[in-house]
Amino acid sequence: MENKFLDLIMLANGLQVVRKVETSKEIHKIESVPLDKKNETTREELKKSLVEESQKLKQWEESFEKWSSSNAKKMAKLVLDESKAEAKMTSYSSKRERVREEIARLEIEQDGLAKKIVELEREKNMLTDTRHMIETQTEKKLFQQKTEKAKILDNIQKIGIELSSAQDAKEINDESDTDKADIIAKRTQQIATEIEEKERDLECPVCFEICSPPIYMCHLSHQICKQCCPKVKVCPQCRQPYRKHRQRHKEKEKTSNQLQILYKNMKDLLENG
């Protein structure tokens, strides 16, 4: 574009030189015409025309000079703006290329992270399965240990009660009839008190009946009888939901067994005196 503009300026300057040469030739021709009356008028008219054309030429030159100067400034500004635009385009192209490289790097990193996530998810699932298995085994083991402990405690309680009954019987046989009646009354009252305490301890919070094995409980160890357990979903005392697999209350079942022994002792004591 700049070269075309320069060519246009050079062409205009060339036309100006040619026009001046042609004007000079016209003047020379007019001056060389023989002076006579007929040609005198023609010559004057030609001179007048020449002056008018020369003025037009001068006006054209001035106008062209202004236009040429204005366009030269515009062209210089356009060339400068074009250069700046090209520099910006180069800069943005470089930036875009760097962004593309960064995106490619991030995509590779993303793929690597996705693989690690999959591996960690698989490892987590394996650890979770192992934990569940250990929890199940631990729960079973604890249940077995508690059951064995309850049996041992129950046996100890039975032996203690039987020993106490044997001792009472011996004391009764050794005492006189009057003392024997007092001892029986005292022992009956003691057994009745124990029975009352254990019955209160075994009372179902739903039906208020005495619980008998199997006795169930919530995870906070609140008992419930076997008749009411299937009918409720939350513990009536703490309002906590029951677990899917209902837990047996071994301590309360042991208490229930002790209560049955007390019932038997009371019956024997009343019948045999």
VOLO-463790 format. One record per residue: residue number from 1; residue in one letter; chain; x, y, z of N, C-alpha, C in turn. Coordinates in pm, whole numbers. Layout:
<pts>
{pt NUM A A {X Y Z} {X Y Z} {X Y Z}}
...
</pts>
This chain:
<pts>
{pt 1 M A {84 -120 0} {0 0 0} {88 125 0}}
{pt 2 E A {195 122 80} {285 238 87} {354 260 -47}}
{pt 3 N A {392 150 -115} {460 163 -244} {366 222 -349}}
{pt 4 K A {242 180 -348} {145 235 -443} {126 384 -422}}
{pt 5 F A {122 426 -293} {104 566 -262} {222 647 -313}}
{pt 6 L A {344 595 -296} {464 664 -345} {465 672 -497}}
{pt 7 D A {421 566 -560} {414 568 -707} {316 674 -755}}
{pt 8 L A {206 688 -681} {106 789 -719} {162 929 -707}}
{pt 9 I A {240 954 -601} {303 1086 -582} {402 1115 -695}}
{pt 10 M A {482 1013 -729} {581 1031 -836} {512 1058 -969}}
{pt 11 L A {401 992 -993} {327 1014 -1117} {273 1156 -1124}}
{pt 12 A A {221 1205 -1009} {169 1341 -1006} {280 1443 -1032}}
{pt 13 N A {397 1422 -974} {511 1512 -996} {554 1510 -1142}}
{pt 14 G A {551 1392 -1202} {588 1381 -1345} {491 1458 -1433}}
{pt 15 L A {363 1445 -1402} {262 1519 -1480} {282 1670 -1467}}
{pt 16 Q A {322 1714 -1348} {345 1856 -1325} {459 1907 -1412}}
{pt 17 V A {568 1827 -1417} {683 1868 -1501} {645 1873 -1648}}
{pt 18 V A {571 1770 -1693} {528 1766 -1834} {440 1885 -1867}}
{pt 19 R A {349 1920 -1771} {257 2032 -1794} {336 2163 -1806}}
{pt 20 K A {439 2178 -1718} {521 2299 -1727} {595 2307 -1860}}
{pt 21 V A {647 2195 -1906} {720 2193 -2034} {628 2230 -2148}}
{pt 22 E A {507 2169 -2144} {412 2198 -2251} {369 2345 -2249}}
{pt 23 T A {353 2401 -2131} {315 2543 -2119} {425 2632 -2174}}
{pt 24 S A {549 2595 -2142} {663 2674 -2192} {668 2669 -2344}}
{pt 25 K A {639 2551 -2400} {640 2538 -2546} {531 2624 -2610}}
{pt 26 E A {414 2626 -2544} {303 2705 -2598} {338 2853 -2601}}
{pt 27 I A {402 2898 -2493} {443 3040 -2487} {542 3071 -2598}}
{pt 28 H A {637 2976 -2616} {738 2996 -2717} {674 3003 -2857}}
{pt 29 K A {574 2917 -2878} {507 2918 -3008} {431 3047 -3030}}
{pt 30 I A {364 3092 -2925} {284 3215 -2937} {375 3334 -2966}}
{pt 31 E A {491 3338 -2899} {581 3450 -2919} {645 3447 -3059}}
{pt 32 S A {652 3328 -3117} {716 3317 -3249} {619 3341 -3365}}
{pt 33 V A {491 3362 -3337} {392 3388 -3443} {413 3530 -3496}}
{pt 34 P A {407 3551 -3628} {427 3688 -3685} {318 3781 -3637}}
{pt 35 L A {359 3901 -3610} {265 4000 -3558} {189 4063 -3673}}
{pt 36 D A {66 4042 -3669} {-25 4110 -3761} {-155 4131 -3691}}
{pt 37 K A {-241 4197 -3740} {-366 4231 -3672} {-453 4108 -3651}}
{pt 38 K A {-452 4023 -3748} {-539 3906 -3735} {-493 3813 -3624}}
{pt 39 N A {-363 3796 -3615} {-310 3704 -3516} {-295 3769 -3378}}
{pt 40 E A {-300 3902 -3377} {-282 3971 -3250} {-393 3934 -3152}}
{pt 41 T A {-516 3933 -3203} {-630 3898 -3116} {-617 3754 -3068}}
{pt 42 T A {-581 3664 -3157} {-566 3523 -3120} {-458 3502 -3015}}
{pt 43 R A {-356 3577 -3031} {-245 3566 -2937} {-286 3612 -2799}}
{pt 44 E A {-357 3723 -2796} {-402 3772 -2666} {-497 3672 -2598}}
{pt 45 E A {-581 3613 -2677} {-673 3514 -2621} {-599 3391 -2570}}
{pt 46 L A {-496 3354 -2645} {-418 3239 -2601} {-341 3267 -2472}}
{pt 47 K A {-289 3389 -2467} {-219 3426 -2344} {-313 3423 -2224}}
{pt 48 K A {-434 3477 -2250} {-533 3478 -2143} {-569 3335 -2101}}
{pt 49 S A {-587 3253 -2201} {-618 3112 -2171} {-503 3045 -2098}}
{pt 50 L A {-381 3083 -2142} {-262 3025 -2078} {-253 3066 -1933}}
{pt 51 V A {-285 3193 -1906} {-281 3240 -1768} {-385 3166 -1684}}
{pt 52 E A {-504 3148 -1742} {-610 3078 -1669} {-571 2933 -1641}}
{pt 53 E A {-516 2869 -1742} {-474 2731 -1723} {-360 2719 -1621}}
{pt 54 S A {-269 2821 -1628} {-159 2821 -1531} {-211 2835 -1389}}
{pt 55 Q A {-313 2921 -1370} {-375 2936 -1238} {-442 2807 -1193}}
{pt 56 K A {-512 2744 -1290} {-575 2615 -1257} {-471 2512 -1216}}
{pt 57 L A {-358 2514 -1292} {-251 2420 -1260} {-195 2445 -1121}}
{pt 58 K A {-178 2574 -1089} {-125 2608 -958} {-222 2565 -847}}
{pt 59 Q A {-352 2588 -872} {-452 2546 -774} {-452 2394 -758}}
{pt 60 W A {-441 2327 -874} {-437 2179 -869} {-316 2131 -791}}
{pt 61 E A {-199 2201 -816} {-77 2161 -747} {-91 2182 -596}}
{pt 62 E A {-150 2295 -557} {-168 2321 -415} {-263 2220 -352}}
{pt 63 S A {-375 2193 -424} {-470 2095 -375} {-406 1956 -365}}
{pt 64 F A {-331 1923 -471} {-266 1792 -471} {-161 1781 -360}}
{pt 65 E A {-91 1895 -335} {9 1896 -229} {-55 1870 -93}}
{pt 66 K A {-171 1939 -71} {-242 1917 55} {-290 1773 67}}
{pt 67 W A {-350 1725 -45} {-401 1586 -44} {-288 1486 -24}}
{pt 68 S A {-173 1513 -94} {-59 1423 -84} {-3 1422 58}}
{pt 69 S A {7 1544 119} {59 1552 255} {-34 1482 354}}
{pt 70 S A {-166 1508 336} {-264 1446 426} {-261 1294 414}}
{pt 71 N A {-260 1246 289} {-257 1100 267} {-128 1037 316}}
{pt 72 A A {-18 1114 304} {109 1061 351} {105 1039 502}}
{pt 73 K A {44 1137 574} {30 1122 719} {-61 1003 753}}
{pt 74 K A {-175 996 679} {-266 884 703} {-198 751 676}}
{pt 75 M A {-121 750 564} {-52 626 528} {52 588 633}}
{pt 76 A A {123 691 682} {224 663 785} {158 607 910}}
{pt 77 K A {42 667 946} {-30 619 1064} {-81 477 1043}}
{pt 78 L A {-134 452 920} {-183 317 890} {-70 214 895}}
{pt 79 V A {46 254 840} {161 163 841} {202 133 986}}
{pt 80 L A {202 240 1069} {238 221 1209} {136 132 1280}}
{pt 81 D A {6 159 1256} {-99 78 1319} {-92 -67 1271}}
{pt 82 E A {-62 -81 1140} {-50 -217 1086} {65 -292 1151}}
{pt 83 S A {175 -219 1174} {291 -280 1238} {258 -321 1382}}
{pt 84 K A {184 -230 1453} {145 -262 1590} {51 -382 1594}}
{pt 85 A A {-46 -383 1499} {-140 -494 1494} {-68 -626 1467}}
{pt 86 E A {30 -621 1379} {107 -742 1347} {187 -789 1469}}
{pt 87 A A {242 -690 1545} {318 -725 1666} {225 -788 1770}}
{pt 88 K A {105 -730 1787} {8 -787 1881} {-34 -926 1839}}
{pt 89 M A {-57 -942 1706} {-98 -1072 1655} {10 -1176 1684}}
{pt 90 T A {135 -1137 1665} {246 -1228 1693} {250 -1264 1843}}
{pt 91 S A {230 -1159 1926} {230 -1182 2070} {117 -1275 2113}}
{pt 92 Y A {-6 -1250 2059} {-121 -1334 2094} {-103 -1476 2042}}
{pt 93 S A {-42 -1489 1924} {-18 -1623 1869} {77 -1702 1959}}
{pt 94 S A {182 -1631 2007} {276 -1697 2098} {208 -1735 2229}}
{pt 95 K A {124 -1642 2279} {51 -1669 2403} {-44 -1786 2385}}
{pt 96 R A {-115 -1789 2270} {-207 -1899 2243} {-132 -2032 2237}}
{pt 97 E A {-14 -2031 2179} {64 -2154 2169} {106 -2202 2308}}
{pt 98 R A {145 -2104 2394} {181 -2142 2531} {61 -2198 2606}}
{pt 99 V A {-57 -2137 2582} {-179 -2186 2646} {-210 -2329 2600}}
{pt 100 R A {-195 -2352 2468} {-217 -2487 2415} {-123 -2587 2481}}
{pt 101 E A {3 -2548 2496} {100 -2638 2559} {62 -2665 2704}}
{pt 102 E A {14 -2558 2774} {-27 -2575 2914} {-149 -2666 2924}}
{pt 103 I A {-244 -2648 2829} {-364 -2733 2828} {-324 -2879 2806}}
{pt 104 A A {-233 -2901 2712} {-187 -3038 2687} {-121 -3098 2811}}
{pt 105 R A {-39 -3015 2880} {26 -3063 3002} {-77 -3096 3110}}
{pt 106 L A {-178 -3007 3125} {-281 -3029 3226} {-366 -3152 3193}}
{pt 107 E A {-390 -3175 3064} {-467 -3294 3026} {-391 -3421 3063}}
{pt 108 I A {-259 -3418 3040} {-177 -3534 3077} {-179 -3553 3229}}
{pt 109 E A {-167 -3441 3302} {-172 -3448 3448} {-308 -3497 3497}}
{pt 110 Q A {-415 -3451 3428} {-550 -3495 3465} {-566 -3646 3445}}
{pt 111 D A {-514 -3697 3334} {-522 -3842 3311} {-448 -3918 3421}}
{pt 112 G A {-331 -3865 3461} {-255 -3931 3567} {-330 -3930 3699}}
{pt 113 L A {-393 -3816 3730} {-470 -3807 3854} {-592 -3899 3851}}
{pt 114 A A {-655 -3909 3733} {-771 -3997 3720} {-731 -4143 3747}}
{pt 115 K A {-615 -4184 3697} {-567 -4319 3721} {-539 -4341 3871}}
{pt 116 K A {-478 -4240 3934} {-449 -4252 4077} {-577 -4262 4158}}
{pt 117 I A {-679 -4183 4118} {-807 -4187 4188} {-870 -4326 4179}}
{pt 118 V A {-864 -4384 4059} {-918 -4518 4040} {-844 -4619 4128}}
{pt 119 E A {-711 -4608 4130} {-632 -4699 4213} {-664 -4682 4361}}
{pt 120 L A {-673 -4555 4405} {-704 -4530 4547} {-845 -4576 4582}}
{pt 121 E A {-939 -4560 4489} {-1075 -4607 4512} {-1078 -4758 4530}}
{pt 122 R A {-1002 -4827 4445} {-994 -4973 4457} {-931 -5013 4590}}
{pt 123 E A {-823 -4942 4628} {-757 -4971 4756} {-851 -4942 4873}}
{pt 124 K A {-924 -4830 4865} {-1019 -4794 4971} {-1127 -4901 4986}}
{pt 125 N A {-1179 -4951 4873} {-1283 -5054 4878} {-1229 -5182 4943}}
{pt 126 M A {-1106 -5216 4910} {-1045 -5334 4970} {-1030 -5316 5121}}
{pt 127 L A {-983 -5196 5162} {-967 -5169 5305} {-1102 -5169 5376}}
{pt 128 T A {-1205 -5114 5309} {-1339 -5114 5369} {-1391 -5255 5388}}
{pt 129 D A {-1372 -5340 5286} {-1415 -5480 5297} {-1342 -5550 5410}}
{pt 130 T A {-1210 -5523 5420} {-1132 -5584 5527} {-1181 -5538 5664}}
{pt 131 R A {-1210 -5407 5675} {-1261 -5354 5802} {-1394 -5417 5840}}
{pt 132 H A {-1484 -5430 5742} {-1614 -5492 5770} {-1598 -5637 5815}}
{pt 133 M A {-1505 -5706 5751} {-1482 -5846 5788} {-1429 -5855 5932}}
{pt 134 I A {-1333 -5766 5964} {-1276 -5767 6099} {-1382 -5728 6202}}
{pt 135 E A {-1467 -5630 6168} {-1574 -5589 6259} {-1670 -5704 6286}}
{pt 136 T A {-1704 -5777 6178} {-1795 -5891 6194} {-1732 -5998 6281}}
{pt 137 Q A {-1605 -6028 6254} {-1536 -6128 6335} {-1524 -6083 6480}}
{pt 138 T A {-1494 -5955 6500} {-1481 -5902 6636} {-1614 -5909 6710}}
{pt 139 E A {-1722 -5874 6639} {-1854 -5878 6701} {-1892 -6020 6742}}
{pt 140 K A {-1862 -6115 6653} {-1890 -6255 6686} {-1807 -6301 6805}}
{pt 141 K A {-1679 -6262 6805} {-1591 -6302 6914} {-1637 -6242 7046}}
{pt 142 L A {-1675 -6112 7044} {-1724 -6047 7165} {-1851 -6114 7216}}
{pt 143 F A {-1939 -6150 7121} {-2063 -6216 7159} {-2033 -6350 7227}}
{pt 144 Q A {-1938 -6426 7169} {-1900 -6554 7229} {-1840 -6533 7368}}
{pt 145 Q A {-1754 -6432 7382} {-1691 -6405 7511} {-1795 -6365 7615}}
{pt 146 K A {-1889 -6277 7573} {-1993 -6235 7667} {-2083 -6352 7707}}
{pt 147 T A {-2112 -6438 7609} {-2195 -6555 7638} {-2126 -6647 7739}}
{pt 148 E A {-1996 -6670 7716} {-1920 -6756 7807} {-1913 -6692 7946}}
{pt 149 K A {-1893 -6559 7950} {-1886 -6491 8078} {-2020 -6500 8153}}
{pt 150 A A {-2130 -6480 8075} {-2263 -6487 8137} {-2289 -6625 8195}}
{pt 151 K A {-2247 -6730 8122} {-2265 -6866 8172} {-2186 -6888 8300}}
{pt 152 I A {-2062 -6839 8301} {-1978 -6857 8420} {-2038 -6783 8540}}
{pt 153 L A {-2082 -6657 8515} {-2143 -6580 8623} {-2272 -6645 8672}}
{pt 154 D A {-2348 -6699 8574} {-2472 -6766 8611} {-2445 -6888 8699}}
{pt 155 N A {-2343 -6964 8662} {-2306 -7082 8742} {-2261 -7040 8881}}
{pt 156 I A {-2182 -6932 8886} {-2136 -6883 9017} {-2255 -6841 9103}}
{pt 157 Q A {-2353 -6771 9036} {-2471 -6727 9110} {-2553 -6846 9161}}
{pt 158 K A {-2569 -6947 9076} {-2644 -7065 9116} {-2577 -7135 9234}}
{pt 159 I A {-2446 -7150 9222} {-2372 -7216 9331} {-2386 -7137 9460}}
{pt 160 G A {-2377 -7001 9448} {-2389 -6918 9567} {-2526 -6930 9632}}
{pt 161 I A {-2631 -6930 9547} {-2767 -6941 9600} {-2789 -7076 9665}}
{pt 162 E A {-2741 -7183 9597} {-2756 -7316 9652} {-2679 -7330 9784}}
{pt 163 L A {-2560 -7270 9785} {-2481 -7275 9908} {-2550 -7200 10020}}
{pt 164 S A {-2609 -7085 9983} {-2681 -7007 10084} {-2804 -7083 10135}}
{pt 165 S A {-2873 -7151 10042} {-2991 -7230 10082} {-2950 -7345 10173}}
{pt 166 A A {-2840 -7411 10139} {-2792 -7522 10222} {-2753 -7473 10361}}
{pt 167 Q A {-2690 -7356 10365} {-2650 -7299 10493} {-2772 -7261 10576}}
{pt 168 D A {-2874 -7205 10508} {-2997 -7170 10579} {-3066 -7295 10635}}
{pt 169 A A {-3067 -7400 10552} {-3130 -7526 10597} {-3057 -7583 10717}}
{pt 170 K A {-2927 -7576 10714} {-2848 -7626 10828} {-2875 -7547 10954}}
{pt 171 E A {-2882 -7412 10934} {-2910 -7327 11050} {-3048 -7355 11106}}
{pt 172 I A {-3142 -7377 11014} {-3280 -7406 11058} {-3286 -7536 11138}}
{pt 173 N A {-3218 -7638 11089} {-3218 -7769 11158} {-3151 -7760 11294}}
{pt 174 D A {-3054 -7671 11307} {-2980 -7659 11432} {-3056 -7577 11537}}
{pt 175 E A {-3148 -7496 11493} {-3220 -7407 11586} {-3344 -7478 11644}}
{pt 176 S A {-3397 -7422 11748} {-3521 -7472 11809} {-3638 -7439 11719}}
{pt 177 D A {-3752 -7490 11748} {-3869 -7467 11663} {-3904 -7319 11655}}
{pt 178 T A {-3891 -7247 11768} {-3924 -7104 11768} {-3826 -7026 11681}}
{pt 179 D A {-3701 -7055 11701} {-3598 -6988 11620} {-3611 -7025 11473}}
{pt 180 K A {-3653 -7149 11449} {-3669 -7195 11311} {-3776 -7115 11240}}
{pt 181 A A {-3885 -7083 11304} {-3991 -7004 11243} {-3943 -6862 11214}}
{pt 182 D A {-3867 -6808 11308} {-3814 -6672 11285} {-3718 -6668 11166}}
{pt 183 I A {-3635 -6771 11159} {-3538 -6776 11048} {-3610 -6791 10914}}
{pt 184 I A {-3714 -6877 10912} {-3789 -6895 10787} {-3855 -6765 10744}}
{pt 185 A A {-3914 -6693 10841} {-3980 -6567 10810} {-3878 -6464 10758}}
{pt 186 K A {-3762 -6462 10828} {-3658 -6368 10785} {-3607 -6401 10646}}
{pt 187 R A {-3586 -6530 10620} {-3536 -6572 10489} {-3640 -6547 10381}}
{pt 188 T A {-3768 -6571 10415} {-3875 -6547 10317} {-3880 -6400 10279}}
{pt 189 Q A {-3865 -6312 10380} {-3868 -6169 10354} {-3750 -6127 10267}}
{pt 190 Q A {-3634 -6186 10293} {-3514 -6154 10216} {-3530 -6195 10069}}
{pt 191 I A {-3584 -6319 10051} {-3603 -6367 9913} {-3707 -6283 9842}}
{pt 192 A A {-3814 -6244 9916} {-3920 -6163 9854} {-3865 -6028 9810}}
{pt 193 T A {-3776 -5971 9892} {-3715 -5842 9855} {-3629 -5856 9729}}
{pt 194 E A {-3551 -5964 9723} {-3467 -5987 9605} {-3552 -6009 9479}}
{pt 195 I A {-3662 -6083 9498} {-3752 -6107 9384} {-3811 -5976 9334}}
{pt 196 E A {-3854 -5891 9427} {-3914 -5763 9389} {-3814 -5675 9313}}
{pt 197 E A {-3691 -5672 9361} {-3587 -5592 9294} {-3559 -5644 9152}}
{pt 198 K A {-3548 -5776 9138} {-3516 -5832 9007} {-3635 -5818 8911}}
{pt 199 E A {-3758 -5832 8964} {-3875 -5813 8877} {-3882 -5669 8827}}
{pt 200 R A {-3851 -5574 8916} {-3851 -5435 8875} {-3740 -5408 8771}}
{pt 201 D A {-3627 -5477 8790} {-3515 -5460 8697} {-3545 -5522 8561}}
{pt 202 L A {-3635 -5622 8558} {-3666 -5693 8433} {-3797 -5645 8369}}
{pt 203 E A {-3853 -5539 8418} {-3982 -5491 8365} {-3967 -5436 8224}}
{pt 204 C A {-4054 -5479 8132} {-4051 -5431 7993} {-4108 -5289 7989}}
{pt 205 P A {-4043 -5194 7923} {-4092 -5056 7920} {-4214 -5036 7830}}
{pt 206 V A {-4253 -5141 7755} {-4368 -5129 7664} {-4493 -5190 7729}}
{pt 207 C A {-4486 -5318 7764} {-4604 -5387 7820} {-4599 -5397 7972}}
{pt 208 F A {-4486 -5359 8035} {-4466 -5361 8180} {-4473 -5501 8239}}
{pt 209 E A {-4456 -5604 8153} {-4446 -5742 8201} {-4300 -5773 8233}}
{pt 210 I A {-4281 -5886 8306} {-4145 -5927 8340} {-4082 -5997 8220}}
{pt 211 C A {-3968 -5947 8179} {-3900 -6006 8063} {-3842 -6142 8098}}
{pt 212 S A {-3853 -6233 8001} {-3791 -6365 8015} {-3714 -6395 7887}}
{pt 213 P A {-3611 -6478 7895} {-3529 -6505 7776} {-3612 -6557 7659}}
{pt 214 P A {-3578 -6517 7536} {-3471 -6421 7504} {-3513 -6276 7531}}
{pt 215 I A {-3419 -6200 7587} {-3443 -6058 7615} {-3354 -5977 7519}}
{pt 216 Y A {-3413 -5876 7456} {-3339 -5796 7359} {-3309 -5657 7415}}
{pt 217 M A {-3221 -5583 7344} {-3183 -5450 7391} {-3144 -5361 7273}}
{pt 218 C A {-3144 -5228 7296} {-3092 -5132 7198} {-2941 -5119 7220}}
{pt 219 H A {-2875 -5033 7141} {-2730 -5023 7156} {-2689 -4947 7282}}
{pt 220 L A {-2790 -4894 7358} {-2762 -4833 7488} {-2801 -4925 7602}}
{pt 221 S A {-2832 -5052 7571} {-2858 -5157 7670} {-2992 -5142 7742}}
{pt 222 H A {-3090 -5078 7679} {-3225 -5075 7737} {-3301 -5201 7693}}
{pt 223 Q A {-3354 -5277 7791} {-3416 -5404 7757} {-3557 -5387 7701}}
{pt 224 I A {-3600 -5492 7629} {-3737 -5502 7580} {-3769 -5650 7567}}
{pt 225 C A {-3894 -5688 7597} {-3929 -5831 7597} {-3944 -5885 7456}}
{pt 226 K A {-3944 -6017 7446} {-3950 -6083 7316} {-4083 -6062 7246}}
{pt 227 Q A {-4191 -6035 7321} {-4322 -6012 7259} {-4330 -5872 7197}}
{pt 228 C A {-4271 -5773 7263} {-4281 -5634 7215} {-4173 -5597 7113}}
{pt 229 C A {-4062 -5666 7115} {-3949 -5630 7027} {-3987 -5625 6879}}
{pt 230 P A {-4060 -5724 6824} {-4094 -5718 6681} {-4193 -5607 6645}}
{pt 231 K A {-4259 -5549 6748} {-4365 -5453 6722} {-4315 -5308 6715}}
{pt 232 V A {-4195 -5281 6762} {-4143 -5144 6765} {-4014 -5134 6684}}
{pt 233 K A {-3986 -5011 6636} {-3865 -4987 6557} {-3764 -4900 6629}}
{pt 234 V A {-3810 -4829 6732} {-3718 -4747 6811} {-3732 -4784 6957}}
{pt 235 C A {-3625 -4760 7033} {-3627 -4790 7176} {-3725 -4696 7246}}
{pt 236 P A {-3817 -4748 7327} {-3915 -4662 7395} {-3853 -4574 7504}}
{pt 237 Q A {-3729 -4600 7541} {-3666 -4522 7648} {-3575 -4412 7593}}
{pt 238 C A {-3486 -4446 7501} {-3394 -4346 7446} {-3433 -4299 7306}}
{pt 239 R A {-3532 -4363 7246} {-3584 -4327 7111} {-3481 -4350 7001}}
{pt 240 Q A {-3381 -4430 7026} {-3283 -4464 6924} {-3334 -4582 6843}}
{pt 241 P A {-3312 -4581 6709} {-3362 -4692 6628} {-3287 -4822 6658}}
{pt 242 Y A {-3363 -4932 6653} {-3301 -5063 6672} {-3219 -5100 6549}}
{pt 243 R A {-3113 -5172 6570} {-3031 -5219 6459} {-3101 -5332 6385}}
{pt 244 K A {-3051 -5357 6265} {-3114 -5460 6182} {-3113 -5595 6253}}
{pt 245 H A {-2999 -5629 6310} {-2987 -5754 6384} {-3002 -5722 6533}}
{pt 246 R A {-3111 -5765 6594} {-3140 -5734 6734} {-3038 -5803 6824}}
{pt 247 Q A {-2995 -5729 6925} {-2895 -5781 7018} {-2962 -5843 7141}}
{pt 248 R A {-2908 -5955 7184} {-2957 -6020 7308} {-2894 -5949 7428}}
{pt 249 H A {-2977 -5931 7533} {-2930 -5867 7656} {-2890 -5978 7755}}
{pt 250 K A {-2763 -6017 7748} {-2716 -6130 7827} {-2721 -6102 7977}}
{pt 251 E A {-2696 -5980 8017} {-2699 -5948 8159} {-2840 -5964 8215}}
{pt 252 K A {-2939 -5915 8139} {-3078 -5927 8184} {-3125 -6072 8182}}
{pt 253 E A {-3078 -6149 8085} {-3113 -6291 8080} {-3054 -6364 8201}}
{pt 254 K A {-2934 -6322 8241} {-2875 -6381 8362} {-2959 -6344 8484}}
{pt 255 T A {-3004 -6220 8489} {-3090 -6177 8600} {-3220 -6256 8602}}
{pt 256 S A {-3274 -6282 8482} {-3398 -6360 8473} {-3377 -6501 8526}}
{pt 257 N A {-3263 -6562 8494} {-3233 -6696 8547} {-3221 -6694 8700}}
{pt 258 Q A {-3160 -6589 8751} {-3151 -6575 8896} {-3289 -6561 8961}}
{pt 259 L A {-3377 -6488 8890} {-3513 -6471 8942} {-3586 -6604 8949}}
{pt 260 Q A {-3566 -6691 8850} {-3630 -6822 8851} {-3580 -6906 8967}}
{pt 261 I A {-3453 -6894 9000} {-3397 -6968 9114} {-3460 -6917 9244}}
{pt 262 L A {-3476 -6783 9251} {-3539 -6726 9371} {-3684 -6774 9384}}
{pt 263 Y A {-3756 -6781 9272} {-3893 -6834 9275} {-3892 -6977 9333}}
{pt 264 K A {-3800 -7060 9287} {-3791 -7199 9332} {-3756 -7207 9481}}
{pt 265 N A {-3661 -7122 9522} {-3623 -7122 9664} {-3740 -7081 9753}}
{pt 266 M A {-3812 -6978 9705} {-3928 -6933 9783} {-4032 -7044 9795}}
{pt 267 K A {-4056 -7113 9684} {-4154 -7224 9684} {-4110 -7334 9779}}
{pt 268 D A {-3982 -7372 9770} {-3932 -7478 9858} {-3939 -7437 10006}}
{pt 269 L A {-3906 -7311 10030} {-3907 -7264 10167} {-4048 -7263 10226}}
{pt 270 L A {-4145 -7225 10146} {-4283 -7219 10194} {-4344 -7359 10207}}
{pt 271 E A {-4303 -7448 10116} {-4362 -7583 10121} {-4299 -7670 10228}}
{pt 272 N A {-4170 -7659 10246} {-4098 -7749 10336} {-4074 -7688 10472}}
{pt 273 G A {-4091 -7555 10480} {-4072 -7489 10608} {-3931 -7509 10655}}
</pts>
